[in-house]
Amino acid sequence: MRTLVLGFALLATLVLAAAATASSSDNSPGAVYTLTNSPAGNAVAVFGRAADGTLAPQGQFPTGGAGTGAGLGSQGAVVLSNDNRQLLAVNAGSNSISLFTVRPNGLELDATVASGGTTPISLTVHDSLLYVLNAGGAGNISGFTVGANSLTPIAGSTRALGTGSSGPAEVAFSPDGGTLVVAEKNSSTIDTYVVGADGIASAPTVSASVGATPFGFDFDNRGHLLVSNASGSASSYSISAAGASVISGAVLTHQGAPCWLIAAKNGRYAYTANAGAGTISGFSVGQDGSLALLDPSGATANLGAGSHPLDEAVSSNGHFLYNLTDGAHSISAFRIAEDGGLSPVDSIGGLPAGASGIAAD
Protein backbone atom coordinates (compact mmCIF):
# COMPACT_ATOMS: atom_id res chain seq x y z
CA MET A 1 0.00 0.00 0.00
CA ARG A 2 2.86 2.36 0.89
CA THR A 3 4.43 1.68 -2.53
CA LEU A 4 1.14 2.56 -4.22
CA VAL A 5 0.86 5.84 -2.31
CA LEU A 6 4.44 6.75 -3.19
CA GLY A 7 3.70 5.92 -6.80
CA PHE A 8 0.73 8.28 -6.86
CA ALA A 9 2.80 10.99 -5.17
CA LEU A 10 5.54 10.61 -7.75
CA LEU A 11 3.00 10.76 -10.58
CA ALA A 12 1.43 13.91 -9.13
CA THR A 13 4.88 15.52 -8.84
CA LEU A 14 5.68 14.70 -12.45
CA VAL A 15 2.33 16.09 -13.64
CA LEU A 16 2.85 19.33 -11.70
CA ALA A 17 6.40 19.65 -13.02
CA ALA A 18 5.18 19.13 -16.59
CA ALA A 19 2.46 21.73 -16.10
CA ALA A 20 4.96 24.21 -14.67
CA THR A 21 7.31 23.61 -17.61
CA ALA A 22 4.47 24.08 -20.09
CA SER A 23 3.35 27.26 -18.34
CA SER A 24 6.92 28.59 -18.34
CA SER A 25 7.31 27.80 -22.05
CA ASP A 26 3.89 29.29 -22.79
CA ASN A 27 4.97 32.61 -21.30
CA SER A 28 8.51 32.58 -22.64
CA PRO A 29 9.88 35.56 -24.58
CA GLY A 30 10.53 35.52 -28.32
CA ALA A 31 11.04 37.92 -31.21
CA VAL A 32 9.25 39.75 -34.04
CA TYR A 33 10.80 40.28 -37.47
CA THR A 34 10.11 42.59 -40.42
CA LEU A 35 11.95 43.68 -43.58
CA THR A 36 13.28 47.19 -44.09
CA ASN A 37 12.87 46.54 -47.86
CA SER A 38 15.45 49.23 -48.58
CA PRO A 39 16.74 49.49 -52.17
CA ALA A 40 20.13 50.56 -50.78
CA GLY A 41 20.44 47.26 -48.90
CA ASN A 42 17.64 45.14 -47.50
CA ALA A 43 17.74 44.04 -43.84
CA VAL A 44 15.65 42.20 -41.29
CA ALA A 45 14.70 44.40 -38.34
CA VAL A 46 14.49 42.29 -35.17
CA PHE A 47 12.54 43.16 -32.03
CA GLY A 48 12.82 41.14 -28.85
CA ARG A 49 9.44 40.13 -27.42
CA ALA A 50 9.10 40.12 -23.64
CA ALA A 51 6.80 37.68 -21.87
CA ASP A 52 4.16 40.45 -21.61
CA GLY A 53 4.23 41.00 -25.39
CA THR A 54 6.12 44.31 -25.38
CA LEU A 55 8.91 44.82 -27.91
CA ALA A 56 12.48 46.17 -27.82
CA PRO A 57 14.84 46.70 -30.80
CA GLN A 58 17.57 44.07 -31.27
CA GLY A 59 19.11 45.51 -34.42
CA GLN A 60 18.96 45.21 -38.20
CA PHE A 61 20.61 42.32 -40.04
CA PRO A 62 21.51 42.74 -43.76
CA THR A 63 20.10 40.15 -46.16
CA GLY A 64 22.81 40.51 -48.79
CA GLY A 65 20.15 41.69 -51.26
CA ALA A 66 18.04 44.74 -52.07
CA GLY A 67 14.46 45.76 -51.45
CA THR A 68 12.21 48.01 -53.50
CA GLY A 69 11.58 50.87 -51.08
CA ALA A 70 7.82 50.48 -51.55
CA GLY A 71 5.19 48.11 -50.21
CA LEU A 72 5.22 44.69 -51.86
CA GLY A 73 1.45 44.19 -51.87
CA SER A 74 1.91 40.70 -50.46
CA GLN A 75 1.74 38.52 -47.38
CA GLY A 76 4.63 36.32 -46.26
CA ALA A 77 7.67 38.37 -47.31
CA VAL A 78 9.50 37.08 -44.23
CA VAL A 79 8.80 33.67 -42.63
CA LEU A 80 10.14 31.38 -39.92
CA SER A 81 10.83 27.67 -40.30
CA ASN A 82 8.50 25.24 -38.55
CA ASP A 83 10.88 24.98 -35.58
CA ASN A 84 11.58 28.76 -35.48
CA ARG A 85 15.32 28.13 -35.83
CA GLN A 86 15.64 29.61 -39.32
CA LEU A 87 14.24 32.72 -40.96
CA LEU A 88 13.77 33.37 -44.68
CA ALA A 89 13.27 36.70 -46.41
CA VAL A 90 12.66 38.04 -49.92
CA ASN A 91 14.82 40.61 -51.68
CA ALA A 92 12.31 41.93 -54.20
CA GLY A 93 14.73 44.51 -55.61
CA SER A 94 17.50 42.01 -56.42
CA ASN A 95 15.50 38.87 -57.33
CA SER A 96 16.89 36.82 -54.47
CA ILE A 97 15.97 35.20 -51.16
CA SER A 98 17.98 34.98 -47.94
CA LEU A 99 18.34 32.36 -45.22
CA PHE A 100 19.26 33.19 -41.63
CA THR A 101 19.90 31.17 -38.50
CA VAL A 102 17.96 32.55 -35.53
CA ARG A 103 20.29 33.36 -32.61
CA PRO A 104 19.37 34.46 -29.05
CA ASN A 105 20.26 38.07 -29.82
CA GLY A 106 19.49 38.33 -33.52
CA LEU A 107 20.21 36.61 -36.82
CA GLU A 108 23.15 35.08 -38.67
CA LEU A 109 23.07 35.23 -42.48
CA ASP A 110 23.75 31.83 -44.06
CA ALA A 111 22.90 32.23 -47.75
CA THR A 112 21.47 34.58 -50.37
CA VAL A 113 20.46 32.92 -53.64
CA ALA A 114 18.54 33.74 -56.83
CA SER A 115 14.79 33.32 -56.40
CA GLY A 116 14.13 31.47 -59.66
CA GLY A 117 12.24 34.43 -61.13
CA THR A 118 11.84 38.17 -60.74
CA THR A 119 10.42 40.28 -57.89
CA PRO A 120 10.00 37.65 -55.15
CA ILE A 121 7.26 38.80 -52.76
CA SER A 122 6.18 35.81 -50.65
CA LEU A 123 7.67 32.66 -49.12
CA THR A 124 6.36 29.49 -47.50
CA VAL A 125 8.22 26.67 -45.79
CA HIS A 126 7.21 23.16 -44.70
CA ASP A 127 9.91 21.13 -42.97
CA SER A 128 12.93 21.40 -45.33
CA LEU A 129 10.91 22.46 -48.38
CA LEU A 130 10.64 26.12 -49.40
CA TYR A 131 8.64 27.75 -52.18
CA VAL A 132 8.91 31.35 -53.32
CA LEU A 133 6.34 33.40 -55.23
CA ASN A 134 7.89 35.56 -57.94
CA ALA A 135 5.52 38.33 -59.06
CA GLY A 136 7.57 39.82 -61.91
CA GLY A 137 6.77 39.14 -65.55
CA ALA A 138 4.21 36.36 -65.95
CA GLY A 139 4.98 35.22 -62.39
CA ASN A 140 5.87 31.78 -61.06
CA ILE A 141 6.55 29.68 -57.99
CA SER A 142 9.88 27.95 -57.49
CA GLY A 143 11.07 25.37 -54.94
CA PHE A 144 14.18 24.98 -52.79
CA THR A 145 15.56 22.57 -50.24
CA VAL A 146 16.49 24.26 -46.97
CA GLY A 147 19.69 22.93 -45.40
CA ALA A 148 21.37 23.79 -42.12
CA ASN A 149 22.91 26.85 -43.76
CA SER A 150 22.01 26.55 -47.44
CA LEU A 151 19.24 26.96 -50.01
CA THR A 152 19.35 24.59 -53.00
CA PRO A 153 17.03 25.01 -56.01
CA ILE A 154 14.94 21.92 -56.81
CA ALA A 155 15.34 21.01 -60.47
CA GLY A 156 12.03 21.07 -62.32
CA SER A 157 10.12 22.78 -59.50
CA THR A 158 9.41 26.12 -61.17
CA ARG A 159 5.75 26.39 -62.14
CA ALA A 160 3.81 29.12 -63.90
CA LEU A 161 0.82 30.75 -62.27
CA GLY A 162 -2.60 29.55 -63.33
CA THR A 163 -3.92 30.34 -66.79
CA GLY A 164 -5.72 33.67 -66.62
CA SER A 165 -4.43 34.38 -63.11
CA SER A 166 -2.75 37.70 -62.35
CA GLY A 167 -1.70 39.86 -59.42
CA PRO A 168 -0.27 37.24 -57.05
CA ALA A 169 -0.23 38.19 -53.36
CA GLU A 170 0.82 35.15 -51.33
CA VAL A 171 2.01 31.56 -51.56
CA ALA A 172 1.56 29.13 -48.65
CA PHE A 173 1.61 25.43 -47.89
CA SER A 174 -1.43 23.71 -46.46
CA PRO A 175 -0.74 22.47 -42.91
CA ASP A 176 0.07 18.93 -44.14
CA GLY A 177 2.44 20.25 -46.82
CA GLY A 178 0.53 18.47 -49.58
CA THR A 179 -0.82 21.56 -51.34
CA LEU A 180 0.47 24.99 -52.30
CA VAL A 181 -1.98 27.88 -52.61
CA VAL A 182 -1.52 31.21 -54.40
CA ALA A 183 -4.02 34.07 -54.07
CA GLU A 184 -4.42 36.20 -57.22
CA LYS A 185 -5.70 39.73 -56.61
CA ASN A 186 -6.30 41.05 -60.11
CA SER A 187 -8.03 37.98 -61.52
CA SER A 188 -9.90 37.11 -58.28
CA THR A 189 -8.73 33.52 -58.52
CA ILE A 190 -7.06 30.96 -56.27
CA ASP A 191 -4.35 28.68 -57.69
CA THR A 192 -3.69 25.32 -56.02
CA TYR A 193 -0.77 22.97 -56.67
CA VAL A 194 -0.44 19.40 -55.43
CA VAL A 195 3.06 18.80 -54.00
CA GLY A 196 4.62 15.41 -54.72
CA ALA A 197 6.85 13.33 -52.47
CA ASP A 198 9.83 14.74 -54.40
CA GLY A 199 8.82 18.27 -53.40
CA ILE A 200 7.82 19.24 -56.93
CA ALA A 201 4.50 21.03 -57.41
CA SER A 202 2.01 19.96 -60.06
CA ALA A 203 0.52 22.25 -62.67
CA PRO A 204 -1.97 24.65 -61.03
CA THR A 205 -5.72 24.24 -60.71
CA VAL A 206 -7.51 27.59 -60.93
CA SER A 207 -10.64 28.26 -58.85
CA ALA A 208 -12.76 31.40 -58.87
CA SER A 209 -12.68 33.38 -55.63
CA VAL A 210 -16.08 33.90 -54.02
CA GLY A 211 -14.97 37.40 -52.94
CA ALA A 212 -13.30 39.96 -55.19
CA THR A 213 -9.57 40.65 -54.84
CA PRO A 214 -8.37 37.74 -52.66
CA PHE A 215 -5.18 38.82 -50.95
CA GLY A 216 -3.70 37.41 -47.73
CA PHE A 217 -4.69 34.04 -46.32
CA ASP A 218 -3.98 31.44 -43.67
CA PHE A 219 -5.23 28.00 -42.62
CA ASP A 220 -7.10 26.90 -39.53
CA ASN A 221 -6.01 23.82 -37.59
CA ARG A 222 -8.20 21.55 -39.71
CA GLY A 223 -6.69 22.72 -43.00
CA HIS A 224 -9.49 25.03 -44.12
CA LEU A 225 -8.31 27.97 -46.22
CA LEU A 226 -9.23 31.41 -44.79
CA VAL A 227 -8.88 34.33 -47.22
CA SER A 228 -9.12 38.11 -46.93
CA ASN A 229 -10.76 39.86 -49.88
CA ALA A 230 -9.53 43.43 -50.30
CA SER A 231 -12.93 44.38 -51.72
CA GLY A 232 -14.34 44.21 -48.16
CA SER A 233 -14.84 40.65 -46.93
CA ALA A 234 -13.33 37.33 -45.87
CA SER A 235 -14.08 33.84 -47.19
CA SER A 236 -13.22 30.23 -46.40
CA TYR A 237 -12.68 27.13 -48.52
CA SER A 238 -11.88 23.46 -48.34
CA ILE A 239 -8.89 22.43 -50.44
CA SER A 240 -8.52 19.25 -52.51
CA ALA A 241 -6.83 18.09 -55.70
CA ALA A 242 -9.87 19.52 -57.50
CA GLY A 243 -9.16 23.03 -56.22
CA ALA A 244 -10.89 25.31 -53.71
CA SER A 245 -14.53 24.70 -52.67
CA VAL A 246 -16.44 27.47 -50.89
CA ILE A 247 -17.44 27.08 -47.22
CA SER A 248 -18.24 30.70 -46.27
CA GLY A 249 -18.95 33.19 -49.02
CA ALA A 250 -17.95 36.84 -48.86
CA VAL A 251 -18.50 37.63 -45.15
CA LEU A 252 -18.46 41.43 -44.99
CA THR A 253 -16.02 43.15 -42.63
CA HIS A 254 -17.81 46.54 -42.91
CA GLN A 255 -14.25 47.91 -42.95
CA GLY A 256 -12.17 49.21 -45.86
CA ALA A 257 -9.58 47.08 -47.66
CA PRO A 258 -9.18 43.91 -45.54
CA CYS A 259 -5.99 42.83 -47.29
CA TRP A 260 -4.12 40.65 -44.76
CA LEU A 261 -5.36 37.67 -42.74
CA ILE A 262 -3.82 35.57 -39.98
CA ALA A 263 -5.31 32.71 -37.95
CA ALA A 264 -4.92 32.33 -34.19
CA LYS A 265 -2.74 29.43 -33.06
CA ASN A 266 -5.77 27.61 -31.61
CA GLY A 267 -7.51 27.81 -35.00
CA ARG A 268 -10.66 29.29 -33.43
CA TYR A 269 -10.18 32.87 -34.64
CA ALA A 270 -8.88 34.79 -37.63
CA TYR A 271 -8.04 38.46 -38.09
CA THR A 272 -8.00 40.73 -41.15
CA ALA A 273 -5.92 43.92 -41.23
CA ASN A 274 -8.08 46.56 -42.87
CA ALA A 275 -5.69 48.96 -44.59
CA GLY A 276 -8.35 51.42 -45.66
CA ALA A 277 -10.09 51.67 -42.29
CA GLY A 278 -7.19 51.49 -39.84
CA THR A 279 -8.82 48.58 -38.03
CA ILE A 280 -8.53 44.83 -37.45
CA SER A 281 -11.58 42.60 -37.88
CA GLY A 282 -11.86 39.43 -35.82
CA PHE A 283 -13.72 36.31 -36.96
CA SER A 284 -14.69 33.14 -35.19
CA VAL A 285 -13.80 30.01 -37.15
CA GLY A 286 -16.19 27.07 -36.89
CA GLN A 287 -15.11 23.44 -36.88
CA ASP A 288 -16.25 23.28 -40.51
CA GLY A 289 -14.17 26.37 -41.40
CA SER A 290 -17.13 28.76 -41.46
CA LEU A 291 -16.50 32.41 -40.60
CA ALA A 292 -18.52 34.85 -38.46
CA LEU A 293 -17.62 38.36 -37.31
CA LEU A 294 -16.75 38.71 -33.63
CA ASP A 295 -18.03 42.31 -33.56
CA PRO A 296 -21.04 43.48 -35.60
CA SER A 297 -19.19 46.64 -36.64
CA GLY A 298 -16.24 44.60 -37.91
CA ALA A 299 -13.80 46.62 -35.77
CA THR A 300 -12.27 44.29 -33.17
CA ALA A 301 -9.33 46.69 -32.78
CA ASN A 302 -8.85 50.27 -33.97
CA LEU A 303 -5.38 51.57 -34.83
CA GLY A 304 -6.59 55.03 -35.83
CA ALA A 305 -7.08 57.11 -38.95
CA GLY A 306 -4.16 56.93 -41.38
CA SER A 307 -2.59 53.95 -39.61
CA HIS A 308 -2.80 51.76 -42.75
CA PRO A 309 -2.27 48.35 -41.10
CA LEU A 310 -0.52 45.76 -43.26
CA ASP A 311 0.85 42.27 -42.58
CA GLU A 312 0.14 40.38 -39.33
CA ALA A 313 1.75 37.66 -37.21
CA VAL A 314 0.78 35.74 -34.06
CA SER A 315 3.38 34.82 -31.43
CA SER A 316 4.24 31.14 -31.12
CA ASN A 317 2.57 30.96 -27.69
CA GLY A 318 -0.64 32.25 -29.27
CA HIS A 319 -1.04 35.14 -26.83
CA PHE A 320 -0.18 38.14 -29.01
CA LEU A 321 -1.00 39.53 -32.45
CA TYR A 322 1.49 41.86 -34.13
CA ASN A 323 0.66 44.23 -36.97
CA LEU A 324 2.99 46.08 -39.33
CA THR A 325 1.38 49.52 -39.09
CA ASP A 326 2.56 51.26 -42.23
CA GLY A 327 1.08 54.71 -41.60
CA ALA A 328 2.98 55.06 -38.34
CA HIS A 329 6.10 53.13 -39.51
CA SER A 330 5.65 50.94 -36.47
CA ILE A 331 4.67 47.52 -35.15
CA SER A 332 1.51 47.38 -33.03
CA ALA A 333 1.00 44.64 -30.44
CA PHE A 334 -2.29 43.23 -29.12
CA ARG A 335 -3.14 40.59 -26.54
CA ILE A 336 -5.54 37.92 -27.81
CA ALA A 337 -8.26 37.19 -25.26
CA GLU A 338 -9.87 33.80 -24.70
CA ASP A 339 -12.97 35.03 -26.57
CA GLY A 340 -10.85 36.29 -29.50
CA GLY A 341 -10.95 39.95 -28.49
CA LEU A 342 -7.89 42.18 -28.90
CA SER A 343 -6.47 44.65 -26.39
CA PRO A 344 -3.52 46.99 -27.11
CA VAL A 345 -0.20 46.07 -25.51
CA ASP A 346 2.53 48.08 -27.20
CA SER A 347 3.60 50.05 -30.27
CA ILE A 348 7.19 50.51 -31.38
CA GLY A 349 8.26 52.82 -34.19
CA GLY A 350 11.38 53.62 -36.16
CA LEU A 351 10.70 51.52 -39.25
CA PRO A 352 11.46 52.94 -42.70
CA ALA A 353 8.80 53.68 -45.30
CA GLY A 354 8.16 50.58 -47.40
CA ALA A 355 8.86 48.07 -44.63
CA SER A 356 7.22 44.77 -45.58
CA GLY A 357 6.28 41.43 -44.07
CA ILE A 358 6.21 40.29 -40.46
CA ALA A 359 6.93 37.08 -38.58
CA ALA A 360 6.87 36.21 -34.88
CA ASP A 361 8.07 33.41 -32.62
C-alpha positions in Angstrom: 0.0 0.0 0.0 2.9 2.4 0.9 4.4 1.7 -2.5 1.1 2.6 -4.2 0.9 5.8 -2.3 4.4 6.7 -3.2 3.7 5.9 -6.8 0.7 8.3 -6.9 2.8 11.0 -5.2 5.5 10.6 -7.7 3.0 10.8 -10.6 1.4 13.9 -9.1 4.9 15.5 -8.8 5.7 14.7 -12.5 2.3 16.1 -13.6 2.8 19.3 -11.7 6.4 19.6 -13.0 5.2 19.1 -16.6 2.5 21.7 -16.1 5.0 24.2 -14.7 7.3 23.6 -17.6 4.5 24.1 -20.1 3.4 27.3 -18.3 6.9 28.6 -18.3 7.3 27.8 -22.0 3.9 29.3 -22.8 5.0 32.6 -21.3 8.5 32.6 -22.6 9.9 35.6 -24.6 10.5 35.5 -28.3 11.0 37.9 -31.2 9.2 39.7 -34.0 10.8 40.3 -37.5 10.1 42.6 -40.4 11.9 43.7 -43.6 13.3 47.2 -44.1 12.9 46.5 -47.9 15.5 49.2 -48.6 16.7 49.5 -52.2 20.1 50.6 -50.8 20.4 47.3 -48.9 17.6 45.1 -47.5 17.7 44.0 -43.8 15.7 42.2 -41.3 14.7 44.4 -38.3 14.5 42.3 -35.2 12.5 43.2 -32.0 12.8 41.1 -28.8 9.4 40.1 -27.4 9.1 40.1 -23.6 6.8 37.7 -21.9 4.2 40.4 -21.6 4.2 41.0 -25.4 6.1 44.3 -25.4 8.9 44.8 -27.9 12.5 46.2 -27.8 14.8 46.7 -30.8 17.6 44.1 -31.3 19.1 45.5 -34.4 19.0 45.2 -38.2 20.6 42.3 -40.0 21.5 42.7 -43.8 20.1 40.1 -46.2 22.8 40.5 -48.8 20.1 41.7 -51.3 18.0 44.7 -52.1 14.5 45.8 -51.5 12.2 48.0 -53.5 11.6 50.9 -51.1 7.8 50.5 -51.5 5.2 48.1 -50.2 5.2 44.7 -51.9 1.5 44.2 -51.9 1.9 40.7 -50.5 1.7 38.5 -47.4 4.6 36.3 -46.3 7.7 38.4 -47.3 9.5 37.1 -44.2 8.8 33.7 -42.6 10.1 31.4 -39.9 10.8 27.7 -40.3 8.5 25.2 -38.5 10.9 25.0 -35.6 11.6 28.8 -35.5 15.3 28.1 -35.8 15.6 29.6 -39.3 14.2 32.7 -41.0 13.8 33.4 -44.7 13.3 36.7 -46.4 12.7 38.0 -49.9 14.8 40.6 -51.7 12.3 41.9 -54.2 14.7 44.5 -55.6 17.5 42.0 -56.4 15.5 38.9 -57.3 16.9 36.8 -54.5 16.0 35.2 -51.2 18.0 35.0 -47.9 18.3 32.4 -45.2 19.3 33.2 -41.6 19.9 31.2 -38.5 18.0 32.6 -35.5 20.3 33.4 -32.6 19.4 34.5 -29.0 20.3 38.1 -29.8 19.5 38.3 -33.5 20.2 36.6 -36.8 23.1 35.1 -38.7 23.1 35.2 -42.5 23.8 31.8 -44.1 22.9 32.2 -47.7 21.5 34.6 -50.4 20.5 32.9 -53.6 18.5 33.7 -56.8 14.8 33.3 -56.4 14.1 31.5 -59.7 12.2 34.4 -61.1 11.8 38.2 -60.7 10.4 40.3 -57.9 10.0 37.7 -55.2 7.3 38.8 -52.8 6.2 35.8 -50.6 7.7 32.7 -49.1 6.4 29.5 -47.5 8.2 26.7 -45.8 7.2 23.2 -44.7 9.9 21.1 -43.0 12.9 21.4 -45.3 10.9 22.5 -48.4 10.6 26.1 -49.4 8.6 27.7 -52.2 8.9 31.4 -53.3 6.3 33.4 -55.2 7.9 35.6 -57.9 5.5 38.3 -59.1 7.6 39.8 -61.9 6.8 39.1 -65.5 4.2 36.4 -66.0 5.0 35.2 -62.4 5.9 31.8 -61.1 6.5 29.7 -58.0 9.9 28.0 -57.5 11.1 25.4 -54.9 14.2 25.0 -52.8 15.6 22.6 -50.2 16.5 24.3 -47.0 19.7 22.9 -45.4 21.4 23.8 -42.1 22.9 26.8 -43.8 22.0 26.5 -47.4 19.2 27.0 -50.0 19.3 24.6 -53.0 17.0 25.0 -56.0 14.9 21.9 -56.8 15.3 21.0 -60.5 12.0 21.1 -62.3 10.1 22.8 -59.5 9.4 26.1 -61.2 5.8 26.4 -62.1 3.8 29.1 -63.9 0.8 30.7 -62.3 -2.6 29.5 -63.3 -3.9 30.3 -66.8 -5.7 33.7 -66.6 -4.4 34.4 -63.1 -2.8 37.7 -62.3 -1.7 39.9 -59.4 -0.3 37.2 -57.0 -0.2 38.2 -53.4 0.8 35.2 -51.3 2.0 31.6 -51.6 1.6 29.1 -48.7 1.6 25.4 -47.9 -1.4 23.7 -46.5 -0.7 22.5 -42.9 0.1 18.9 -44.1 2.4 20.2 -46.8 0.5 18.5 -49.6 -0.8 21.6 -51.3 0.5 25.0 -52.3 -2.0 27.9 -52.6 -1.5 31.2 -54.4 -4.0 34.1 -54.1 -4.4 36.2 -57.2 -5.7 39.7 -56.6 -6.3 41.0 -60.1 -8.0 38.0 -61.5 -9.9 37.1 -58.3 -8.7 33.5 -58.5 -7.1 31.0 -56.3 -4.4 28.7 -57.7 -3.7 25.3 -56.0 -0.8 23.0 -56.7 -0.4 19.4 -55.4 3.1 18.8 -54.0 4.6 15.4 -54.7 6.9 13.3 -52.5 9.8 14.7 -54.4 8.8 18.3 -53.4 7.8 19.2 -56.9 4.5 21.0 -57.4 2.0 20.0 -60.1 0.5 22.2 -62.7 -2.0 24.6 -61.0 -5.7 24.2 -60.7 -7.5 27.6 -60.9 -10.6 28.3 -58.8 -12.8 31.4 -58.9 -12.7 33.4 -55.6 -16.1 33.9 -54.0 -15.0 37.4 -52.9 -13.3 40.0 -55.2 -9.6 40.7 -54.8 -8.4 37.7 -52.7 -5.2 38.8 -51.0 -3.7 37.4 -47.7 -4.7 34.0 -46.3 -4.0 31.4 -43.7 -5.2 28.0 -42.6 -7.1 26.9 -39.5 -6.0 23.8 -37.6 -8.2 21.5 -39.7 -6.7 22.7 -43.0 -9.5 25.0 -44.1 -8.3 28.0 -46.2 -9.2 31.4 -44.8 -8.9 34.3 -47.2 -9.1 38.1 -46.9 -10.8 39.9 -49.9 -9.5 43.4 -50.3 -12.9 44.4 -51.7 -14.3 44.2 -48.2 -14.8 40.7 -46.9 -13.3 37.3 -45.9 -14.1 33.8 -47.2 -13.2 30.2 -46.4 -12.7 27.1 -48.5 -11.9 23.5 -48.3 -8.9 22.4 -50.4 -8.5 19.2 -52.5 -6.8 18.1 -55.7 -9.9 19.5 -57.5 -9.2 23.0 -56.2 -10.9 25.3 -53.7 -14.5 24.7 -52.7 -16.4 27.5 -50.9 -17.4 27.1 -47.2 -18.2 30.7 -46.3 -18.9 33.2 -49.0 -18.0 36.8 -48.9 -18.5 37.6 -45.1 -18.5 41.4 -45.0 -16.0 43.2 -42.6 -17.8 46.5 -42.9 -14.3 47.9 -43.0 -12.2 49.2 -45.9 -9.6 47.1 -47.7 -9.2 43.9 -45.5 -6.0 42.8 -47.3 -4.1 40.6 -44.8 -5.4 37.7 -42.7 -3.8 35.6 -40.0 -5.3 32.7 -38.0 -4.9 32.3 -34.2 -2.7 29.4 -33.1 -5.8 27.6 -31.6 -7.5 27.8 -35.0 -10.7 29.3 -33.4 -10.2 32.9 -34.6 -8.9 34.8 -37.6 -8.0 38.5 -38.1 -8.0 40.7 -41.1 -5.9 43.9 -41.2 -8.1 46.6 -42.9 -5.7 49.0 -44.6 -8.4 51.4 -45.7 -10.1 51.7 -42.3 -7.2 51.5 -39.8 -8.8 48.6 -38.0 -8.5 44.8 -37.4 -11.6 42.6 -37.9 -11.9 39.4 -35.8 -13.7 36.3 -37.0 -14.7 33.1 -35.2 -13.8 30.0 -37.2 -16.2 27.1 -36.9 -15.1 23.4 -36.9 -16.3 23.3 -40.5 -14.2 26.4 -41.4 -17.1 28.8 -41.5 -16.5 32.4 -40.6 -18.5 34.9 -38.5 -17.6 38.4 -37.3 -16.8 38.7 -33.6 -18.0 42.3 -33.6 -21.0 43.5 -35.6 -19.2 46.6 -36.6 -16.2 44.6 -37.9 -13.8 46.6 -35.8 -12.3 44.3 -33.2 -9.3 46.7 -32.8 -8.9 50.3 -34.0 -5.4 51.6 -34.8 -6.6 55.0 -35.8 -7.1 57.1 -39.0 -4.2 56.9 -41.4 -2.6 54.0 -39.6 -2.8 51.8 -42.8 -2.3 48.3 -41.1 -0.5 45.8 -43.3 0.9 42.3 -42.6 0.1 40.4 -39.3 1.8 37.7 -37.2 0.8 35.7 -34.1 3.4 34.8 -31.4 4.2 31.1 -31.1 2.6 31.0 -27.7 -0.6 32.2 -29.3 -1.0 35.1 -26.8 -0.2 38.1 -29.0 -1.0 39.5 -32.4 1.5 41.9 -34.1 0.7 44.2 -37.0 3.0 46.1 -39.3 1.4 49.5 -39.1 2.6 51.3 -42.2 1.1 54.7 -41.6 3.0 55.1 -38.3 6.1 53.1 -39.5 5.7 50.9 -36.5 4.7 47.5 -35.1 1.5 47.4 -33.0 1.0 44.6 -30.4 -2.3 43.2 -29.1 -3.1 40.6 -26.5 -5.5 37.9 -27.8 -8.3 37.2 -25.3 -9.9 33.8 -24.7 -13.0 35.0 -26.6 -10.8 36.3 -29.5 -11.0 39.9 -28.5 -7.9 42.2 -28.9 -6.5 44.6 -26.4 -3.5 47.0 -27.1 -0.2 46.1 -25.5 2.5 48.1 -27.2 3.6 50.0 -30.3 7.2 50.5 -31.4 8.3 52.8 -34.2 11.4 53.6 -36.2 10.7 51.5 -39.2 11.5 52.9 -42.7 8.8 53.7 -45.3 8.2 50.6 -47.4 8.9 48.1 -44.6 7.2 44.8 -45.6 6.3 41.4 -44.1 6.2 40.3 -40.5 6.9 37.1 -38.6 6.9 36.2 -34.9 8.1 33.4 -32.6 
